[in-house]
Amino acid sequence: MSHPSQAQCTVKPIIPLSRFFAALQLSLLSLLSLFVFFAAAGTALAIEQNTIFLPLKINAEHSETVAQRVDIAFEGALSDKDIVMLSRLEAEQLVDYNGPWPPTTATLTKVAESAGLDYVAVGSLTMLGEHISVDMQVIDLLKPETPYSSFREGTALSEVHSVLKSSLVDVLSYTNRNFIIGTITPEGNKRIDSGAIRRKISAKPGDTYSPDTLRKDLKQIFSMGYFDNVEIEVNDSPEGKAVIFRVQEKPLIKTITFTGLNKVEEEDVRDAANIKLNTILNPSKLNDAVKRINGLYRSKGYYAARSKFALEDPDENSVEVKFIVNEGDKMSISGIRFVGNEAFTDEELKNEIQTSTWNWYSSWITEAGTLKLDVLEQDAARLGAFYNNQGFIEAKIGEPEVEEAEDDLYIAFTIQEGPRYQVGTVEVQGELIEDRDKMIGLLQIRKEKFLNRKIMRDDVMKLTDLYAEHGYAFANIRPQVDKSETGKRVNITFKIEQGDLVNFNRVKIKGNTRTRDNVIRRDLEVEEGGVYDSKAIRTSTNRLQRLGYFEDVSVIPQETMNNDQMDIMVAVKEKPTGQFSIGAGYSSSDKVMFMGEISEDNFLGLGTRLAFAANLSAVSNKFNLSYTDPRIFDSKVSAGIDAFNWEREYTDYTKGSTGGGLRLGHQFVDKWRIYYGYTWTDTELSDISEDASDYILESAKINITSAVRLSLVRDTRDRRFNASSGSKHSLSIKYAGGPLGGEAAYTKLEGFTSWFFPMPLDLVFHTKLAAGQAFENEDGKLPVYDNFYLGGMNSIRGFKSSSVSPIDPNNDEKYGGDKMWFSNIEVFFPLLTDAGIRGVAFIDFGNVYDQDDDWDFGNIKKSTGLGVNWLSPMGPLRLIWGYNLDTQEGDEDAQWDFAMGGSF
């Protein structure tokens, strides 16, 4: 006769006429429930239910809701041990949950006696805020005067299941002392830590004693590879079963030797083996070492190399390991062939794989012709992807075959191409958030003649991003490919399930030990409570990266308990933002020059910049102090203040300037910023030579310059330093004199555009065009020192700083011009990528024109050259050599420029 399963048994409580009959009926029903339960469980139970469990009393706000959750958790914990609990309705008929708690010993004793069990377990759960605690009490009918108590606690209601499981272990350890594990102890281990052994043992004190589980744990300990023998010893103790895992350790490796090495350095073989002295002998690790040694030889072309290990002079505590290597001769790939290819030639397929044949002119550099089995496997996958992207979606690439012939290797790929499918119709179906034709227009696959799996995957990402930008973070895009009856064309349908509309929940920040949270939050596009937008996440990441405060930035969506909400985790890794830079150069006019700057781009973690710069040489001294807040009061307005003192000796005069300025800026439109500035400068020309030009003599009468400046800037570069994509554009106008006062009176226009383009092979193409023109105002006062000058590292390289200028024919003095332009065309290329070293090749053009001259693009200064940029531990380093392509009188053939900086 078969017994009904526990899930099929339903016990309905009977409403009693009196407490006596109710107690009697409930007792009978409880016994019936236990009888059915044990009948269903059979005789295989390791623990006998000898305890009646009552639901916990709940001390918490919203106690009914909490009680439902706790009862479910308690029943689950008990069911794991094949134990049942009285329902709360049944229990309320037996004890008073509104009276003193726990109930009296006499009451609880009657409950256990009525159920015919030896123990009764009763307890309460108290919730204070999020914190929970569980107090359990167990009454033993043989000695009810000394109940057993247990206390467990947790930090949140979500931990209730684990807390109750721990309480249950306490109770069962008391009520089933003859059926549980009391202690587990490793013995015999001298070198292996006991904790390492315990981590391999699944059984825990308080668990049901199970010989089968202990046998499995024995195998796990033995699989560690450190023991010659493992035995189990089990004894009885007052706490339960005392389990001992007795181990016998393997010996230590005393020496490691290699024989047969002639063609590969022993150090390389030893590194590949990766076996350490004075470690415990582990044959499994020695076998792995043999595989690594064979792999090392194969990577160097010794495909036939074989190695093995032997153990010599073993004793009880130590052993000598000897690796024996038979190197064989070096073998190279002499031929690669393809079997079954009809649509593509062998040469076309060879271009798709990385494995190549040996050749005399490059193999010694590129390792061409060396067989690498892992690369060979990847090549099979590359061929499969190539065929899939050419319409052969059923193509199969067999496992590559390697054939040995004397000292040569031959590789064969077997290909089953299958039919080639053209693209038929392309549709989108399901929950569309935009016009159907517009969405189809986003798909590149519709323009392809043949089916291309890569492009189809890219189209899935396009649609996924489109939905994610509109709040549907979990949109499911499934491309369905339907073959036509002719087998030569496929129709593609992108089936779309938009999922729930998701909002941003909490924005959490971690990793900023110095930078304040508000500095990070103000550059985030994501807003708590706003609609999910993947574009806002990408924009936020880019903005934080461009701040220059962080080495690494991750803006990661995190799922929550609610399907319509996502948290955002902003994880940053801070880097030094203080910088110092020193530079040096040499020219015939300035001789040795030293430049230095010390700055802090994240002053006090506020996101503000404080900088002091100095430029010293035999003929000039420049000092500048500045403070900038890029987001004053966390607004989108930047503000700054400057103070400076400059002095420079020219051939015919010495110029000294002292002054200061104020700056403001804010975002104009997306990615555009507008800047306002005011400067006040007191300039004095001294030591004027007797034969100085009239232009210089007139400029000596101009002391005070009061000017405003308006600039419009757009910057989309991916990084401020070593940019690889994006652009930067600037247009500015400076007005001096007039209602602003002062003695200088002019208007100056300047602008530039700069573009970065990533190219193959990690190349970056950069081009820049800059131009400017100054106009004297009505009172006609443009001093010589406010003219344009070019030359040097930041304009036309190959010319000395400020050397590109009109020249006074009377004294060869360079006095600058009112018009200028220059262009840089350059390519950055990697030299040592891991070290952050890039090379640059460039061509520069430009010139400066006198007030009396028109723009003359036939009169151009030209240079070319090479340079090195290095993000060194000391900071950015630049070394530039420029060659003058059109040397004129007074020009030098070439010019070296050097600058170096550091960070702190």
Summary of the structure (lengths in Angstrom):
residues: 904
radius of gyration: 41.1
end to end distance: 83.0
largest distance: 128.5
contacts: 2802
relative contact order: 0.04
helix: 24%
strand: 42%
